[in-house]
Amino acid sequence: MDSARSWFTKLQTREKSIGKKKELPPNGKESGDDAPSSATKQRVAAAKQYIEKHYKEQMKQVQDRKERRCSLEKKLADADVSEEEVHNILKQFEKKETEYMRLQRHKMSVEDFDLLTMIGKGAFGEVRVCREKTTGNVYAMKKLKKSEMLRRGQVEHVRAERNLLAEVDHHCIVKLYCSFQDSEYLYLIMEYLPGGDMMTLLMRKDTLTEDEARFYVGETVLAIEAIHRHNYIHRDIKPDNLLLDKYGHLRLSDFGLCKPLDYSNFPDLNEKDVTPTKSSSVHGDGKQQSMPKRSQQEQLEHWQKNRRTLAYSTVGTPDYIAPEVLLKKGYGMECDWWSLGAIMYEMLVGYPPFYSDEPMTTCRKIVNWRTHLKFPEEARLTADAKDLISKLLCNVDQRLGTKGAEEIKGHPWFSGLEWDKLYEIEAAYLPQVTDELDTQNFEKFEESSDSVQCSAKTGPWRKVIIP
Ligand SMILES: Nc1ncnc2c1ncn2[C@@H]1O[C@H](COP(=O)(O)OP(=O)(O)OP(=O)(O)O)[C@@H](O)[C@H]1O
């Protein structure tokens, strides 16, 4: 910062001396020989403009960095973290920012990368594996269409995503290396996680055993805890955002593109609306049932048939969104623990707890969760699993995690789990990854069309539906 400031001072001093009126001879005329030509004057003016712009941009960057540091310091002061932790977090922040600035100085652009296989498609753009031309390093490039972000008022959210990723250097969070933009797109260069995402894993496996689920739910708890420590709320945690590294360990991605608001604008979404819907929820206790009742297997097939379409739609899936977010009641970090409960349910049952063929019906079921949360008997969940899910999918006041992640970690379902060693043990599934460019754990996307073409029949994680 000091060097930028001193450059700026030098520039101003130079400007002043350039702007100083030259003393004229008594006749008031300049001696003709050393007067600059108009072309030279123009070049000087252009250079001056360029330098001014350059340093203004630099000052802005320095200012932004200062603001990010101030805001992190403020968040840390409000959070319950030790002095040592504050010191470490700030140290990591500076390290990451320095690395970020270094890449920024290189003026990265999309031209610096070879764009390879497309591995994801979202509401605002696409995600691709790419290779930096000079270093050969492999990254994931997320490309977001600026006009679309502006149209949907998501600029702040994307900025939050960039800030969070730059700020939080944690093994549970996807690393961001740099970001840049051109006239049409904003680009985020992230580490490439070749293990695929949890959505794809779940589509392939149908359900997980409780031991397998404990591993992924446990790592998700640690990831959510990490972002909450930095006072960020994700709001949109879903299996698509849980990525797996080459060892099968989980990392959280995609901060801030909060589509849920699209649903919260739905006019008749309120808690009183308990009218049973046409598409049934699954009832395990034999009480009030809506029709037609589907078996667990039928419900699973419907879910899997719709899942990818929902994931790639511009609205996304509302299945994991907390009721208070949908109701726009004002929400806090607890909403992420609700999403964890919905994901855990899906891992063990095969589909999320409030699934319906119609997203709006899902929203209604979520806000009326008391009537709709059921555990199908066929799923044979243990009492501890049901208890944990019920304590996550409930009112904010009673929700586990409201007083911190320790509440969740201490639940009997996790008993015996060594939290400190979770990222060191062998993952529940070891993904097949042959080399650093391997994309076999992702769906295949067709390049040609603008609309998303994804073949559910491709990729090793394809689930075979038993007739
Ligand atoms: N760093 C990464 N490494 C590997 N795969 C990734 C990475 N980032 C994203 N993906 C893949 O791309 C998909 C879409 O990414 P992401 O969710 O970040 O996009 P998005 O535009 O924000 O979509 P949405 O808003 O719908 O969640 C992910 O589900 C994942 O399969």
Ligand as a Chemical Component Dictionary entry (heavy atoms), coordinates in Angstrom:
data_LIG
# 
_chem_comp.id                   LIG 
_chem_comp.type                 NON-POLYMER 
_chem_comp.pdbx_formal_charge   0 
_chem_comp.three_letter_code    LIG 
# 
loop_
_chem_comp_atom.comp_id 
_chem_comp_atom.atom_id 
_chem_comp_atom.alt_atom_id 
_chem_comp_atom.type_symbol 
_chem_comp_atom.charge 
_chem_comp_atom.model_Cartn_x 
_chem_comp_atom.model_Cartn_y 
_chem_comp_atom.model_Cartn_z 
_chem_comp_atom.pdbx_ordinal 
LIG N1  N1  N 0 -13.679 -26.115 -8.491  1  
LIG C1  C1  C 0 -14.402 -27.062 -9.076  2  
LIG N2  N2  N 0 -13.865 -28.274 -9.354  3  
LIG C2  C2  C 0 -14.607 -29.232 -9.948  4  
LIG N3  N3  N 0 -15.899 -29.078 -10.300 5  
LIG C3  C3  C 0 -16.488 -27.906 -10.056 6  
LIG C4  C4  C 0 -15.793 -26.838 -9.434  7  
LIG N4  N4  N 0 -16.640 -25.791 -9.300  8  
LIG C5  C5  C 0 -17.812 -26.194 -9.818  9  
LIG N5  N5  N 0 -17.735 -27.456 -10.288 10 
LIG C6  C6  C 0 -18.802 -28.242 -10.948 11 
LIG O1  O1  O 0 -19.685 -27.341 -11.584 12 
LIG C7  C7  C 0 -20.998 -27.441 -11.015 13 
LIG C8  C8  C 0 -21.633 -26.063 -10.967 14 
LIG O2  O2  O 0 -20.816 -25.229 -10.179 15 
LIG P1  P1  P 0 -21.409 -24.090 -9.288  16 
LIG O3  O3  O 0 -22.459 -24.693 -8.408  17 
LIG O4  O4  O 0 -20.311 -23.375 -8.615  18 
LIG O5  O5  O 0 -22.030 -23.216 -10.427 19 
LIG P2  P2  P 0 -23.158 -22.168 -10.324 20 
LIG O6  O6  O 0 -23.154 -21.391 -11.579 21 
LIG O7  O7  O 0 -22.974 -21.401 -9.095  22 
LIG O8  O8  O 0 -24.411 -23.062 -10.213 23 
LIG P3  P3  P 0 -25.574 -22.950 -9.195  24 
LIG O9  O9  O 0 -25.755 -21.524 -8.869  25 
LIG O10 O10 O 0 -26.690 -23.558 -9.966  26 
LIG O11 O11 O 0 -25.168 -23.781 -7.986  27 
LIG C9  C9  C 0 -20.781 -28.096 -9.641  28 
LIG O12 O12 O 0 -21.931 -28.803 -9.221  29 
LIG C10 C10 C 0 -19.615 -29.032 -9.937  30 
LIG O13 O13 O 0 -20.063 -30.220 -10.529 31 
# 
loop_
_chem_comp_bond.comp_id 
_chem_comp_bond.atom_id_1 
_chem_comp_bond.atom_id_2 
_chem_comp_bond.value_order 
_chem_comp_bond.pdbx_ordinal 
LIG N1  C1  SING 1  
LIG C1  N2  SING 2  
LIG C1  C4  DOUB 3  
LIG N2  C2  DOUB 4  
LIG C2  N3  SING 5  
LIG N3  C3  DOUB 6  
LIG C3  C4  SING 7  
LIG C3  N5  SING 8  
LIG C4  N4  SING 9  
LIG N4  C5  DOUB 10 
LIG C5  N5  SING 11 
LIG N5  C6  SING 12 
LIG C6  O1  SING 13 
LIG C6  C10 SING 14 
LIG O1  C7  SING 15 
LIG C7  C8  SING 16 
LIG C7  C9  SING 17 
LIG C8  O2  SING 18 
LIG O2  P1  SING 19 
LIG P1  O3  DOUB 20 
LIG P1  O4  SING 21 
LIG P1  O5  SING 22 
LIG O5  P2  SING 23 
LIG P2  O6  DOUB 24 
LIG P2  O7  SING 25 
LIG P2  O8  SING 26 
LIG O8  P3  SING 27 
LIG P3  O9  DOUB 28 
LIG P3  O10 SING 29 
LIG P3  O11 SING 30 
LIG C9  O12 SING 31 
LIG C9  C10 SING 32 
LIG C10 O13 SING 33 
# 
